[in-house]
Amino acid sequence: MIGYVTLGTSDLQRGAKFYDAIFAELGCGRMMEFDEFIAWGNPQGGGAGIGLTKPFNGEPATVGNGVMVALEAKDKAQVQRLYDIALAHGGTDEGPVGPRGDSGFYAGYFRDPDGNKLNAYTMAG
């Protein structure tokens, strides 16, 4: 089981503002915080968290090609809110909110201020 996923950032405070807003909508906040690392999630369990850090090796943060973190929303309205929050806090569009295929998958895709790709999704039909 995945405990948390860590993403790289070149500006921890800028990234923190982005993820504080995203996770406020998801009903959780910071669960761990150090000088160069912040993690959001529920420390009592209930899904994986997301960590944000400057790379340990001191090199610039880079985006993993083909890497994406999916955030599970409770319904279609929350998918839209998360997408809107992301764009309002320095994120960029990677695919508008809407249905994908005919299996009930509904998602919106965006990148954080460092270019890490995420989506908000629900399987609610």
ZAGUSE-28648 format. One record per residue: residue in three letters; chain; x, y, z of N, C-alpha, C in turn. Coordinates in steps of 0.02 Angstrom, whole numbers, plus 32768, in hexadecimal, padded with zeros to 4 digits. Atoms other than C-alpha are relative to their C-alpha. Example, Ala and Ser with C-alpha at 12.3 -4.5 7.8 and 13.67 -1.06 7.14 Angstrom:
+------+-----+------+------+------+-------+-------+-------+------+------+------+
! type ! mol ! n.xx ! n.yy ! n.zz ! ca.xx ! ca.yy ! ca.zz ! c.xx ! c.yy ! c.zz !
+------+-----+------+------+------+-------+-------+-------+------+------+------+
!  ala !   A ! 802D ! 7FC5 ! 8000 !  8267 !  7F1F !  8186 ! 802D ! 803C ! 8000 !
!  ser !   A ! 7FD6 ! 7FC5 ! 7FFD !  82AC !  7FCB !  8165 ! 7FD9 ! 8037 ! 8025 !
+------+-----+------+------+------+-------+-------+-------+------+------+------+
This chain:
+------+-----+------+------+------+-------+-------+-------+------+------+------+
! type ! mol ! n.xx ! n.yy ! n.zz ! ca.xx ! ca.yy ! ca.zz ! c.xx ! c.yy ! c.zz !
+------+-----+------+------+------+-------+-------+-------+------+------+------+
!  met !   A ! 802A ! 7FC5 ! 8000 !  8000 !  8000 !  8000 ! 802C ! 803E ! 8000 !
!  ile !   A ! 7FD9 ! 7FC3 ! 8004 !  8042 !  80AD !  7FD7 ! 7FF0 ! 802C ! 803C !
!  gly !   A ! 8009 ! 7FD2 ! 7FC8 !  805C !  811F !  806D ! 7FFE ! 8048 ! 7FEA !
!  tyr !   A ! 8000 ! 7FBE ! 801D !  8089 !  81BC !  800F ! 802C ! 8001 ! 7FC2 !
!  val !   A ! 7FD9 ! 7FF4 ! 803D !  80D1 !  81FB !  7F6A ! 8023 ! 8042 ! 800A !
!  thr !   A ! 7FDB ! 7FC1 ! 7FFA !  8159 !  8280 !  7F6A ! 800C ! 801E ! 7FBB !
!  leu !   A ! 7FF4 ! 7FDB ! 803E !  8164 !  8304 !  7EE2 ! 8036 ! 8034 ! 800E !
!  gly !   A ! 7FCB ! 7FCE ! 7FF9 !  81F6 !  837A !  7EC4 ! 7FE6 ! 8046 ! 7FF4 !
!  thr !   A ! 8011 ! 7FBA ! 8009 !  81EC !  8437 !  7ECE ! 8040 ! 802A ! 8000 !
!  ser !   A ! 7FC9 ! 7FD0 ! 7FFD !  8261 !  84C8 !  7EAE ! 7FF1 ! 8038 ! 8032 !
!  asp !   A ! 8016 ! 7FCB ! 7FD2 !  81FD !  853A !  7F24 ! 7FCE ! 7FE1 ! 8030 !
!  leu !   A ! 802A ! 8024 ! 7FD1 !  81B8 !  84E2 !  7FBD ! 7FC5 ! 802A ! 8018 !
!  gln !   A ! 8037 ! 7FD6 ! 7FE7 !  8151 !  8575 !  7FFB ! 7FCA ! 800C ! 7FCB !
!  arg !   A ! 8031 ! 7FF8 ! 8037 !  80FF !  8593 !  7F51 ! 7FD8 ! 7FBF ! 7FF9 !
!  gly !   A ! 8022 ! 8040 ! 8005 !  80D7 !  84DA !  7F44 ! 7FD3 ! 7FF2 ! 803A !
!  ala !   A ! 8029 ! 800A ! 7FC5 !  8096 !  84D6 !  7FF6 ! 7FBD ! 8024 ! 7FFB !
!  lys !   A ! 803F ! 7FDA ! 8008 !  8014 !  855C !  7FCE ! 7FD1 ! 7FDA ! 7FD1 !
!  phe !   A ! 8027 ! 8026 ! 8030 !  7FD9 !  84F5 !  7F38 ! 7FE1 ! 7FC3 ! 8022 !
!  tyr !   A ! 8019 ! 803D ! 7FE2 !  7FCA !  8452 !  7F9B ! 7FD5 ! 800D ! 803F !
!  asp !   A ! 802C ! 7FEE ! 7FC8 !  7F80 !  84A7 !  8036 ! 7FB9 ! 800A ! 7FE7 !
!  ala !   A ! 8042 ! 7FF3 ! 801C !  7EF0 !  84E1 !  7FC8 ! 7FDF ! 7FC0 ! 7FE6 !
!  ile !   A ! 801B ! 803F ! 801B !  7EDA !  8438 !  7F71 ! 7FE9 ! 7FD3 ! 8039 !
!  phe !   A ! 8012 ! 802E ! 7FCA !  7EDB !  83D5 !  8013 ! 7FCB ! 801C ! 802F !
!  ala !   A ! 8037 ! 7FE4 ! 7FD9 !  7E68 !  844F !  806D ! 7FBD ! 7FE9 ! 7FE1 !
!  glu !   A ! 803D ! 8017 ! 8022 !  7DE4 !  8421 !  7FEA ! 7FF5 ! 7FB5 ! 800D !
!  leu !   A ! 8006 ! 8048 ! 7FF3 !  7E08 !  8368 !  800B ! 7FF5 ! 7FF0 ! 804A !
!  gly !   A ! 8010 ! 800A ! 7FBA !  7DED !  8381 !  80C5 ! 803A ! 7FE8 ! 802B !
!  cys !   A ! 7FC7 ! 8012 ! 7FD6 !  7E9D !  8364 !  8104 ! 8036 ! 8035 ! 7FF8 !
!  gly !   A ! 7FCB ! 7FCE ! 8003 !  7F3A !  83C8 !  8122 ! 8044 ! 7FE1 ! 8006 !
!  arg !   A ! 7FBB ! 8017 ! 7FF9 !  7FF1 !  83BA !  8147 ! 8004 ! 7FCB ! 8037 !
!  met !   A ! 7FF8 ! 8034 ! 7FCE !  8020 !  831A !  81A2 ! 8049 ! 7FF9 ! 8016 !
!  met !   A ! 7FBA ! 8003 ! 7FEF !  80DD !  8332 !  81A5 ! 8022 ! 803E ! 7FE1 !
!  glu !   A ! 7FDF ! 7FC4 ! 801A !  814E !  83C9 !  8191 ! 8046 ! 8007 ! 801D !
!  phe !   A ! 7FBA ! 7FF4 ! 7FEE !  820B !  83E4 !  8194 ! 8018 ! 803B ! 7FD6 !
!  asp !   A ! 7FE5 ! 7FC6 ! 8025 !  827D !  846D !  814E ! 7FF8 ! 7FFA ! 7FB5 !
!  glu !   A ! 8001 ! 8008 ! 8049 !  8281 !  8424 !  809E ! 7FCC ! 7FCE ! 7FE8 !
!  phe !   A ! 8032 ! 8033 ! 8012 !  81EA !  83AE !  809E ! 7FBE ! 800E ! 8024 !
!  ile !   A ! 8044 ! 7FFB ! 7FE5 !  812E !  83BD !  80B8 ! 7FD7 ! 7FC8 ! 7FE3 !
!  ala !   A ! 802D ! 8034 ! 8019 !  80AF !  8330 !  80AB ! 7FB9 ! 800E ! 8017 !
!  trp !   A ! 8047 ! 7FF7 ! 7FF3 !  7FF2 !  833A !  80A2 ! 7FDD ! 7FBD ! 8000 !
!  gly !   A ! 8026 ! 803E ! 7FFE !  7F77 !  82B1 !  80CD ! 7FE1 ! 7FF7 ! 8044 !
!  asn !   A ! 801F ! 8012 ! 7FC1 !  7F23 !  8259 !  815D ! 802E ! 7FD1 ! 8025 !
!  pro !   A ! 7FCF ! 802B ! 7FDE !  7FA2 !  8216 !  81DA ! 7FE1 ! 7FC1 ! 8020 !
!  gln !   A ! 8021 ! 803B ! 7FE5 !  7F21 !  819A !  821E ! 7FEB ! 7FCF ! 7FC9 !
!  gly !   A ! 8011 ! 802C ! 8038 !  7F11 !  8147 !  8173 ! 7FCA ! 801F ! 7FD5 !
!  gly !   A ! 8034 ! 7FE6 ! 802C !  7E8E !  815A !  80EF ! 801C ! 8019 ! 7FBE !
!  gly !   A ! 7FE6 ! 7FED ! 8041 !  7EF2 !  8161 !  804F ! 8047 ! 801A ! 8005 !
!  ala !   A ! 7FBA ! 7FEA ! 8003 !  7FA0 !  8193 !  8019 ! 8004 ! 804C ! 8005 !
!  gly !   A ! 7FF3 ! 7FB9 ! 7FFD !  7FE8 !  823E !  8039 ! 802E ! 8016 ! 7FC8 !
!  ile !   A ! 7FD1 ! 7FE4 ! 8031 !  8051 !  82B1 !  7FCD ! 8032 ! 802A ! 8026 !
!  gly !   A ! 7FCA ! 7FD9 ! 7FE3 !  80F9 !  82F6 !  8000 ! 801E ! 802D ! 7FCA !
!  leu !   A ! 7FE0 ! 7FD1 ! 802D !  8152 !  838A !  7FB3 ! 8044 ! 8011 ! 801D !
!  thr !   A ! 7FBE ! 7FF4 ! 7FE7 !  820D !  83A4 !  7FC0 ! 802E ! 801D ! 7FCB !
!  lys !   A ! 7FCA ! 7FEE ! 802C !  82A4 !  83F7 !  7F76 ! 802B ! 7FC1 ! 7FF9 !
!  pro !   A ! 7FD8 ! 803C ! 8009 !  8311 !  836E !  7F2B ! 803C ! 7FFD ! 8031 !
!  phe !   A ! 7FCB ! 800A ! 7FCF !  838B !  8327 !  7FAB ! 8046 ! 800D ! 7FE3 !
!  asn !   A ! 7FBE ! 7FF8 ! 801F !  841B !  832D !  7F2F ! 8011 ! 8049 ! 7FED !
!  gly !   A ! 7FF4 ! 7FBA ! 800F !  8409 !  83EA !  7F1A ! 7FF7 ! 8014 ! 7FB8 !
!  glu !   A ! 800C ! 7FF2 ! 8047 !  83E6 !  83DC !  7E60 ! 7FBA ! 801C ! 7FF8 !
!  pro !   A ! 8044 ! 7FE6 ! 800C !  834E !  8433 !  7E14 ! 7FCC ! 7FC8 ! 7FFE !
!  ala !   A ! 8038 ! 802F ! 8004 !  82A7 !  83DB !  7E27 ! 7FEC ! 7FF8 ! 7FB7 !
!  thr !   A ! 8017 ! 800D ! 8044 !  826E !  8389 !  7D85 ! 7FC1 ! 7FD6 ! 8003 !
!  val !   A ! 8040 ! 8024 ! 8004 !  81CA !  833C !  7D4E ! 800D ! 7FBB ! 7FE3 !
!  gly !   A ! 7FFA ! 8044 ! 801A !  81BF !  8280 !  7D34 ! 7FD3 ! 7FF8 ! 7FC4 !
!  asn !   A ! 8026 ! 800A ! 803D !  8188 !  825C !  7C82 ! 7FD5 ! 7FC1 ! 8007 !
!  gly !   A ! 802D ! 8038 ! 7FF8 !  80EF !  81EC !  7C8E ! 7FE8 ! 7FF6 ! 8047 !
!  val !   A ! 8014 ! 8005 ! 7FBA !  80DB !  8206 !  7D4A ! 7FC5 ! 802F ! 800D !
!  met !   A ! 803A ! 7FD7 ! 7FEF !  8034 !  8245 !  7D8C ! 7FE5 ! 7FE7 ! 8043 !
!  val !   A ! 8021 ! 8010 ! 7FC1 !  7FE1 !  824A !  7E37 ! 7FB6 ! 800D ! 7FF7 !
!  ala !   A ! 8049 ! 7FF9 ! 8006 !  7F24 !  822D !  7E38 ! 7FE2 ! 800A ! 8045 !
!  leu !   A ! 8021 ! 7FF0 ! 7FC1 !  7EBC !  827C !  7EC3 ! 7FB7 ! 7FED ! 7FFB !
!  glu !   A ! 8046 ! 8018 ! 8002 !  7E17 !  8224 !  7EE7 ! 7FD1 ! 8034 ! 801E !
!  ala !   A ! 8033 ! 7FD1 ! 7FEA !  7D84 !  829C !  7EF5 ! 7FC1 ! 7FDA ! 8013 !
!  lys !   A ! 803E ! 8022 ! 7FEB !  7CDD !  8274 !  7F45 ! 7FC9 ! 8001 ! 7FCB !
!  asp !   A ! 8033 ! 7FFB ! 8035 !  7C76 !  82AC !  7EAF ! 8019 ! 802E ! 7FC9 !
!  lys !   A ! 7FED ! 7FD6 ! 803A !  7C79 !  830B !  7E0A ! 800A ! 8049 ! 8013 !
!  ala !   A ! 7FFA ! 7FBA ! 7FEC !  7C60 !  83B3 !  7E5F ! 8044 ! 800C ! 8022 !
!  gln !   A ! 7FC0 ! 7FF8 ! 7FE0 !  7CFB !  8397 !  7EC9 ! 8039 ! 7FFB ! 7FCD !
!  val !   A ! 7FCE ! 8002 ! 8036 !  7D5F !  8366 !  7E2D ! 8007 ! 8046 ! 7FE2 !
!  gln !   A ! 7FFE ! 7FBD ! 801D !  7D30 !  8410 !  7DE4 ! 8020 ! 8032 ! 8030 !
!  arg !   A ! 7FE3 ! 7FD2 ! 7FCF !  7D5B !  846C !  7E85 ! 804B ! 7FF7 ! 8006 !
!  leu !   A ! 7FB8 ! 800D ! 7FFB !  7E06 !  8418 !  7E92 ! 8025 ! 801B ! 7FC2 !
!  tyr !   A ! 7FE3 ! 7FE7 ! 803E !  7E2C !  8441 !  7DDC ! 8004 ! 804D ! 8002 !
!  asp !   A ! 8003 ! 7FB6 ! 7FFC !  7DF6 !  84F7 !  7DF7 ! 8032 ! 801A ! 8033 !
!  ile !   A ! 7FD1 ! 7FEC ! 7FCC !  7E5B !  8504 !  7E98 ! 8048 ! 7FFC ! 7FE6 !
!  ala !   A ! 7FBD ! 8009 ! 801C !  7EF5 !  84C0 !  7E3F ! 8012 ! 803A ! 7FD2 !
!  leu !   A ! 7FF2 ! 7FCA ! 8030 !  7EE9 !  8541 !  7DB4 ! 8004 ! 8043 ! 8022 !
!  ala !   A ! 8000 ! 7FC1 ! 7FDC !  7EC6 !  85CE !  7E2F ! 803F ! 8008 ! 802B !
!  his !   A ! 7FC5 ! 7FFD ! 7FD5 !  7F63 !  85A2 !  7E93 ! 8041 ! 7FF1 ! 7FDA !
!  gly !   A ! 7FC2 ! 8005 ! 8027 !  7FE4 !  85A0 !  7E07 ! 8007 ! 7FC1 ! 7FD7 !
!  gly !   A ! 7FFF ! 803C ! 802A !  7FB9 !  84FA !  7DB5 ! 7FEF ! 8010 ! 7FB8 !
!  thr !   A ! 8010 ! 7FF7 ! 8047 !  7FA4 !  84E3 !  7CFA ! 7FD5 ! 7FC5 ! 7FE9 !
!  asp !   A ! 802E ! 8031 ! 801C !  7F23 !  8484 !  7C95 ! 8026 ! 7FC9 ! 7FDA !
!  glu !   A ! 7FE5 ! 803A ! 8026 !  7F4E !  83D5 !  7C54 ! 7FC8 ! 7FD7 ! 7FE2 !
!  gly !   A ! 803B ! 8023 ! 801B !  7E9E !  83A2 !  7C21 ! 7FC3 ! 8013 ! 8028 !
!  pro !   A ! 803A ! 7FE6 ! 7FDB !  7DF6 !  83EE !  7C4F ! 7FD8 ! 7FC8 ! 8022 !
!  val !   A ! 802B ! 802D ! 7FDA !  7D7C !  839F !  7CC7 ! 7FCB ! 7FE3 ! 7FD1 !
!  gly !   A ! 8034 ! 8020 ! 8027 !  7D07 !  8321 !  7C78 ! 8007 ! 7FB5 ! 8002 !
!  pro !   A ! 7FFE ! 8049 ! 8001 !  7CE1 !  826A !  7C59 ! 8038 ! 7FE8 ! 7FD2 !
!  arg !   A ! 7FCE ! 8022 ! 8029 !  7D67 !  81F7 !  7C14 ! 7FE6 ! 7FBA ! 7FF3 !
!  gly !   A ! 801B ! 8042 ! 8011 !  7D24 !  8160 !  7BB9 ! 7FB8 ! 7FFA ! 8018 !
!  asp !   A ! 8045 ! 800B ! 7FEC !  7C7E !  8111 !  7BE9 ! 7FFB ! 7FD5 ! 803E !
!  ser !   A ! 8000 ! 802A ! 7FC4 !  7CAE !  80BA !  7C8C ! 7FEE ! 8026 ! 803F !
!  gly !   A ! 8010 ! 7FD7 ! 7FC5 !  7C7B !  8149 !  7D00 ! 803B ! 8027 ! 801A !
!  phe !   A ! 7FC4 ! 7FDB ! 7FEB !  7D2C !  818F !  7D0F ! 7FF7 ! 8049 ! 7FEC !
!  tyr !   A ! 800B ! 7FB9 ! 800A !  7D20 !  824C !  7D21 ! 803C ! 8024 ! 801F !
!  ala !   A ! 7FC1 ! 7FE4 ! 7FE7 !  7DBF !  82B5 !  7D32 ! 8010 ! 8044 ! 7FE2 !
!  gly !   A ! 7FE1 ! 7FC3 ! 8019 !  7E1A !  8359 !  7D1D ! 804A ! 7FFB ! 800E !
!  tyr !   A ! 7FB7 ! 8008 ! 7FFB !  7ED6 !  8361 !  7D01 ! 8021 ! 8044 ! 8005 !
!  phe !   A ! 7FDD ! 7FC1 ! 7FF6 !  7F4F !  83E8 !  7D39 ! 8047 ! 7FF2 ! 8017 !
!  arg !   A ! 7FBB ! 8003 ! 7FE7 !  8004 !  840B !  7D65 ! 8007 ! 8032 ! 8039 !
!  asp !   A ! 7FF2 ! 7FD2 ! 7FCA !  8043 !  8459 !  7E05 ! 8031 ! 8036 ! 7FE8 !
!  pro !   A ! 7FD3 ! 7FCB ! 8018 !  80B3 !  84F5 !  7DFE ! 8045 ! 7FE9 ! 7FEA !
!  asp !   A ! 7FBF ! 801B ! 8016 !  814E !  8487 !  7DE7 ! 7FF9 ! 7FD3 ! 7FC2 !
!  gly !   A ! 800B ! 802A ! 803B !  80FF !  8425 !  7D56 ! 7FEF ! 7FB8 ! 800E !
!  asn !   A ! 8015 ! 8044 ! 7FEF !  80D3 !  8386 !  7DB5 ! 7FB7 ! 7FF6 ! 7FEB !
!  lys !   A ! 8044 ! 800D ! 801A !  8038 !  8337 !  7D64 ! 7FD5 ! 7FDD ! 8035 !
!  leu !   A ! 8031 ! 801E ! 7FD3 !  7F9F !  830F !  7DCD ! 7FBC ! 7FFE ! 7FDD !
!  asn !   A ! 8045 ! 7FFB ! 8015 !  7EE9 !  82EC !  7DB1 ! 7FD4 ! 7FF9 ! 803D !
!  ala !   A ! 8035 ! 800C ! 7FCF !  7E4B !  82F1 !  7E17 ! 7FCD ! 7FD5 ! 7FDB !
!  tyr !   A ! 802E ! 802D ! 8023 !  7DD3 !  8264 !  7DF0 ! 7FCC ! 7FE3 ! 802F !
!  thr !   A ! 8031 ! 8027 ! 7FDD !  7D3A !  8205 !  7E25 ! 7FE6 ! 7FCA ! 7FD1 !
!  met !   A ! 801F ! 8035 ! 8028 !  7CEA !  8164 !  7DEB ! 7FB4 ! 8004 ! 8005 !
!  ala !   A ! 8048 ! 7FF7 ! 7FFA !  7C3D !  81A7 !  7E14 ! 7FE2 ! 8009 ! 7FBB !
!  gly !   A ! 801E ! 8000 ! 8043 !  7BD0 !  8187 !  7D7C ! 7FD3 ! 8037 ! 7FEF !
+------+-----+------+------+------+-------+-------+-------+------+------+------+
